[in-house]
Every structure is written in structure tokens, then in C-alpha cells.
Amino acid sequence: MKKKIMTLVLTTAMTAAAGLTAFAGEWKSNDTGWWWLNDDGSNPAAEWKWLDGNKDGTFECYYFGNDGYMLSDTTTPDNYQVNKDGAWIVDGGVQLQFNLEENAGNDEEDGENSGEASYEYDAYDLIGTYTSEDGDYMELNLGIDDSLVGMYYDEDGSFDGIYSFKKVNSMEYADSLHSRTIKFSNEGSFTMRDTVYYR
């Protein structure tokens, strides 16, 4: 059990360090629509953001247009669907990311030796940023129903797409929409289209 808690703590730290989610800020609206205002006064534009606007520990992913307004009930410029509330959906289900810090703390059960090697991964074990030797990288987060959400960035660090990987088995996830499969190794790296990505 200690191993799982430590994994949750580490993945929380990696996700926070990657700057993927926005923990501070607030929703604003006017006659034109909704936008997100960061604590520093800036707002996202022409990008995806994971936000927990109601502070319930569950983050939804939103796309903000060039003008900074959230898109809703439409297809985004990179061909993903968002619902009437602006949240990214796949097959009608809202894609979610959870604040693992809130879920990690209260289990006092002692147990497994944290030094043991195990190659039976669950989605929590796979969260993190994976980089190829060429410099492109994928940030993996929790999706719904034991799926993974991958945000892909090219060698220049420019956002290049979102993938919804459904679990095939504990070592393999597939995104049928984009014909992409990620296969994890015993060392924790994964291979996608003959390229290895390391954590």
C-alpha cells in the first residue's frame, strides 16, 4: 500500500511541475462568452487548459480560442469535441483529471515493500511526462474508465494534439481515432509508432 501512496504522491508532483493544470484563477463571463482569468491577470488563448473551476478536485479540459474565449458545443480547431459547458468529450464522456493529492493521504495501511518490482501497471502508475530522444513529448494524465489522456508536444514544445488512450491491457493503451498505440516496457518507458518515450 505504501508503494501506491508513494506513486500517487510522485505523480502529483510531476503533474504540478509540468504546469499542465491550472490550480489558481477563476472563470469570467460577459455577453460574448466565458474565459479563464489566471491569478497573474493573463488568460489562455489558442490552447487547451485543464481547469478545476469549482475546486472539487476534478479537472476538466477546455479549449480557448484565439480571442481567449472558451469554445463550447462545437469541434475545436484540432478536431476534438467539447460539450455545451466547454469540456472536452470523447464518445459523449467528459475527460477528467483528478487532483491526486486529495486522494493520496488517508490510507494508514502498512504493507508492500516499496523496493519490489512490479510490471502490472494501473493508470496511476503511468501518469507523467515522457520525452523521446528527438525532444518531442507526451504528458499522460488520467482519463475516464481507466483510460489515459495524452497531450502531445512537438520538438519545439508546441502543442500538437490530444489523444484518448483506452486500456487494452496493463501494458498497452490505444487511441482508435488517431490509430495510435502506446506500449509500456518493464522500465516504465513506452513506444508509440516505433519511437521510445522515456519518463
N, C-alpha and C positions, 0 to 999 in steps of 0.2 A: 504494500500500500504506500510506503514511503516513496518508492520509485515513481508511482503515478503522481503523487503530490509534487515531487521534485520536478517531474516532467512538465506538469501544469505551470509551476512557478517559472521555469526556464522559458517555456513557450510564451507566457505572458510578457516576460521581459523582452524577448526577441520581437514580439509583435509591437510592443510600445516603442522599442528602439527604432524599428523600421519606419515609424511615423505613418503607418497605414491608416490607423483610426484617428478620429478627432475626438478627444476627450473633453475639450473645452469649446465653448461657443454657444450660439443659440440660433433658432430659426427666426426669420423676419419675413414679413409679407407686406405687400401693397396691392394696388389694383392690377398690376402686371403679373404678380405671382409670388412664389416663395424663393428665398435664398438663405444661405447659411452665413452667419457673421462670426468669424473667429474672434477670440479674445483680443488679438492684436489689431482688430479693425479691418483686416483683409477678408476676402471671401473667395471660395474656389470658383474657377471658370474653366470651361472646356476640359473637365476632368471628372473622374469618379471619386467619391469620398464615402468611407464607412463612418456613419454617424449614429450616436445614441442620443437623439434629441430629447427624449423623455426620461433619460437617466435610469433606465430599468436594467442596465447591464447587457442588453441585446442591441447589437448594431445592425442597421440596415445600410445597404449600399445605394447611393443616389448619384445621378449624373447631372452636372451643372453645365449649361450651355455657355457659349462664348460671352453672352451678356451677364453671366453669373446666376441666372435663374434656373431653378430645378426643373427638369423635364418630367412630365407626368403623362400617363396613359398613352404611351407612344413607343416608337422604336428609336433608340439613340443613334447618333451618327456612326457608331461602330457596330450597329445591328443587334443590340440587345434590347429586351423588352423591360419597360418599367410600368408599374401599375398606376392607378389613379392617385395614390399617395406619393408617387415618385420612386418607390422602392424597386430595385432590380428583382425580376422574377424569372424563373425557369420552369416551364411546364405549369404555370399558374402559381407556383410556390415562391414565397418571398425568400431570398437568400439571406442568411443570417450569420453573424459572427458574435460570439459571446465574450463577455468580459470574464476571462478565466480567473482573474484574481478573486472575484467574488465567489467562485465555485470551488476554489482550491483549499480553503482554510480549515474547515471544521472537522475533519476526519482524524480521530485520535488513534485509530487502529494501527498497531505496530505489525510489522510483518516482513515482507520480502527483503532480501539483501539487495541493496541498490547496486552492487557490483555485478549482479548476474546479467548475462547477455540474453536477450530475447528478441526473436525476429518475428514475433506476432505483433504487428503494429495495429494500433487503432488510430482514428483520425487525430486525436490529441497529440500523439507521438510525432505526427508528420507536419504539424504547423511550423512555419518558419520561412526564411528566405533562402533560396537555392540559386547558386550562380554557376554558369558554365565557364570554361576556360576562355571563351571569347568575350565574356563580360556581360552577356545578356542574363537576365534573372527572372525568377518566378517567386512571388510571395504567395504561399499557401495558407489558407485560413479555413475554419470550419464552415461547412455548408449545412444544409438540412439533411436529415436521414442518413447520417454517417458519410456524407459527401464532402468533397473539398472544393474550395473556391480558389482558383489561381489567377492572380493578376500578373500579367507578363509585361516586362520592360525590355526594350532592345539595348544594344551595347552602349548607346548614348544616354541611357536612363529615361528615354521617352516611353510613356505608356503605350502599349501596343495591343492590348486585348484582355478580355476576361474569359476564363474557362470554368465550366461547372463539371467537375470530375465525379462521376458516380463510382461507388466501390464495386470492383469486380471480385476481389479477394483482399486479404490483408496486405498484400504486396503490390497490388495493381488497381489503378483507377482509370476510367475512360470518359472522355468528353465526345459523345457521338455527334454533336452538332458540328464540331470542328475536326473530326477524325483524328483526335489526339489521345494518346495513351501514355500514362506515366507508370513506370515500373520501378519500384523501390528495391534497393540492394540491401544486403545484410549490414552494410556500413552506414546506412541512412541516406545515401545519395539516391537520385532517381535518374532514369533515362527517358528522354522524350525525343522521338524522331532521330535516333542514333546519336544524340548529344547527351552527355552526362552533366548533371547539375549537382553541385555539392553544397551542403549546408555549412 
